[in-house]
Amino acid sequence: MVTVAVTGHMDLATEATGVVRTALRDLLVGLRGDALVGRSCLASGADTLFAEEILALGGRLTAIIPCRDYRDAVVAPADLVRFDALRDAADEVLVMPFEHAERAAYEAANLRLLQGADRLLAVWDGSAPTGLGGGTADAVAAARSAGLTVDVVWPPGARRSRG
């Protein structure tokens, strides 16, 4: 069994999702072996694309939700149907012990993503941490500090819709 955690940008440009999805699929196909388990916080963008590809490849999905009010406070109305479908399709849903979306909740979720993972897949443009904690660069740094293999996915044509 291979357990792959994901981190990545939420603000992928709409026209970049196809190349990012293809790059994710190509990497995951090479990792799946006997069994593939994916861990995702189900955020919009990279997390959602990853979770959809895990399921499409017949893998098992673990959803790690940063806080109790995550769906209502963070998930955009346009993303609710996808979020709910992925959460419902997950073999396991872990909700972190935080009431509200805050730095501590995101940091704890990132650490839980990495616990017991074999590698981290990062849909990341290499940008520095924002200083807010719990972001993509923070998860990559934590994974590298823990000695995990980090696969950075940022194919030609990938870009963010902002920043």
Wavefront OBJ file of the C-alpha trace (Angstrom):
o trace
v 0.000 0.000 0.000
v 1.202 3.489 -0.854
v -0.186 6.461 1.074
v 0.140 9.786 -0.694
v -0.784 13.098 0.906
v -1.487 16.192 -1.157
v -0.948 19.875 -0.707
v -1.392 22.514 -3.336
v -2.681 25.829 -4.449
v -6.390 26.514 -4.160
v -6.258 29.276 -6.740
v -5.344 27.318 -9.866
v -6.383 29.147 -13.011
v -9.358 27.457 -14.673
v -7.418 26.906 -17.890
v -4.594 25.200 -15.931
v -6.703 22.495 -14.318
v -6.443 20.143 -17.302
v -2.637 20.055 -17.372
v -2.463 19.783 -13.589
v -4.999 16.923 -13.559
v -3.042 15.068 -16.250
v 0.232 15.500 -14.352
v -1.403 14.245 -11.148
v -2.851 11.217 -12.922
v 0.487 10.367 -14.548
v 2.289 10.489 -11.212
v -0.394 8.543 -9.340
v -0.571 5.793 -11.975
v 3.128 5.176 -11.382
v 2.603 4.947 -7.605
v -0.528 2.888 -7.288
v 0.999 -0.614 -7.135
v -1.197 -2.963 -5.115
v -3.152 -0.288 -3.290
v -3.249 3.482 -3.311
v -4.489 5.658 -0.464
v -4.779 9.405 -0.921
v -5.072 11.981 1.848
v -6.608 15.352 1.111
v -8.228 18.269 2.943
v -10.608 18.560 -0.037
v -9.889 22.244 -0.532
v -10.739 23.673 -3.935
v -8.044 23.488 -6.579
v -5.222 20.987 -6.178
v -6.748 19.003 -3.289
v -9.976 18.417 -5.191
v -8.242 17.408 -8.431
v -6.025 14.984 -6.496
v -8.967 13.417 -4.644
v -10.903 12.947 -7.885
v -7.906 11.251 -9.512
v -7.339 8.961 -6.502
v -10.928 7.768 -6.767
v -10.806 7.471 -10.576
v -7.795 5.148 -10.217
v -9.655 2.954 -7.753
v -7.750 4.210 -4.731
v -9.066 4.887 -1.252
v -9.511 8.447 -0.064
v -9.020 9.834 3.427
v -10.462 13.313 3.911
v -8.868 15.417 6.630
v -11.119 18.360 7.394
v -9.291 21.179 9.254
v -12.219 22.270 11.463
v -15.860 21.663 12.255
v -17.157 24.707 10.354
v -14.907 24.168 7.308
v -17.715 23.377 4.859
v -19.827 26.373 5.856
v -17.026 28.869 6.439
v -14.487 28.008 3.752
v -15.983 26.018 0.874
v -17.314 28.371 -1.789
v -20.951 27.827 -2.817
v -19.829 26.863 -6.322
v -17.620 24.094 -4.845
v -20.126 22.575 -2.404
v -21.369 19.792 -4.691
v -17.827 18.573 -5.437
v -16.778 18.879 -1.792
v -19.805 16.906 -0.578
v -19.357 14.213 -3.238
v -15.688 13.722 -2.354
v -16.361 13.731 1.388
v -19.113 11.158 0.882
v -16.837 9.008 -1.321
v -14.008 9.003 1.222
v -13.330 5.765 3.082
v -12.414 7.805 6.124
v -13.255 11.371 7.162
v -11.231 12.901 9.985
v -12.370 16.255 11.339
v -9.662 18.036 13.280
v -10.639 19.197 16.807
v -11.051 22.873 15.955
v -14.327 24.770 15.791
v -13.270 27.406 13.270
v -11.005 27.846 10.261
v -7.831 29.364 11.673
v -4.090 29.010 11.375
v -3.847 26.328 14.084
v -6.503 24.220 12.340
v -4.674 24.331 9.001
v -1.310 23.590 10.587
v -2.761 20.622 12.485
v -4.448 19.317 9.329
v -1.158 19.524 7.422
v 0.636 17.581 10.150
v -2.106 14.929 10.168
v -1.866 14.633 6.377
v 1.816 13.772 6.711
v 1.558 11.303 9.614
v 2.097 7.839 8.191
v 2.240 9.075 4.589
v 4.832 7.593 2.263
v 5.177 10.802 0.263
v 3.736 14.244 -0.324
v 2.520 15.353 -3.708
v 2.698 19.157 -3.927
v 0.922 21.098 -6.661
v 3.168 24.054 -6.056
v 4.743 26.881 -8.011
v 7.629 27.114 -5.540
v 6.410 30.324 -3.925
v 7.568 31.152 -0.412
v 5.339 30.718 2.626
v 2.788 33.475 3.115
v 3.461 33.693 6.831
v -0.114 32.678 7.593
v 0.805 29.058 8.342
v -0.767 25.894 7.022
v -0.110 26.686 3.353
v 1.477 24.698 0.561
v 5.047 25.869 1.198
v 4.630 25.100 4.909
v 3.453 21.550 4.173
v 6.372 20.986 1.781
v 8.857 22.225 4.395
v 7.317 19.987 7.085
v 7.414 16.950 4.795
v 11.024 17.550 3.843
v 11.966 18.042 7.512
v 10.311 14.699 8.288
v 12.301 13.008 5.508
v 9.314 12.328 3.268
v 9.689 12.221 -0.479
v 8.084 15.322 -1.982
v 6.932 15.229 -5.594
v 6.390 18.750 -6.912
v 3.832 18.949 -9.695
v 3.890 22.173 -11.676
v 3.642 21.245 -15.357
v 4.055 23.659 -18.265
v 0.820 25.626 -18.549
v 0.108 25.529 -14.817
v -0.594 28.901 -13.296
v -2.493 30.502 -10.501
v -5.441 32.803 -10.947
v -3.858 35.302 -8.561
v -0.493 35.950 -6.950
l 1 2 3 4 5 6 7 8 9 10 11 12 13 14 15 16 17 18 19 20 21 22 23 24 25 26 27 28 29 30 31 32 33 34 35 36 37 38 39 40 41 42 43 44 45 46 47 48 49 50 51 52 53 54 55 56 57 58 59 60 61 62 63 64 65 66 67 68 69 70 71 72 73 74 75 76 77 78 79 80 81 82 83 84 85 86 87 88 89 90 91 92 93 94 95 96 97 98 99 100 101 102 103 104 105 106 107 108 109 110 111 112 113 114 115 116 117 118 119 120 121 122 123 124 125 126 127 128 129 130 131 132 133 134 135 136 137 138 139 140 141 142 143 144 145 146 147 148 149 150 151 152 153 154 155 156 157 158 159 160 161 162 163
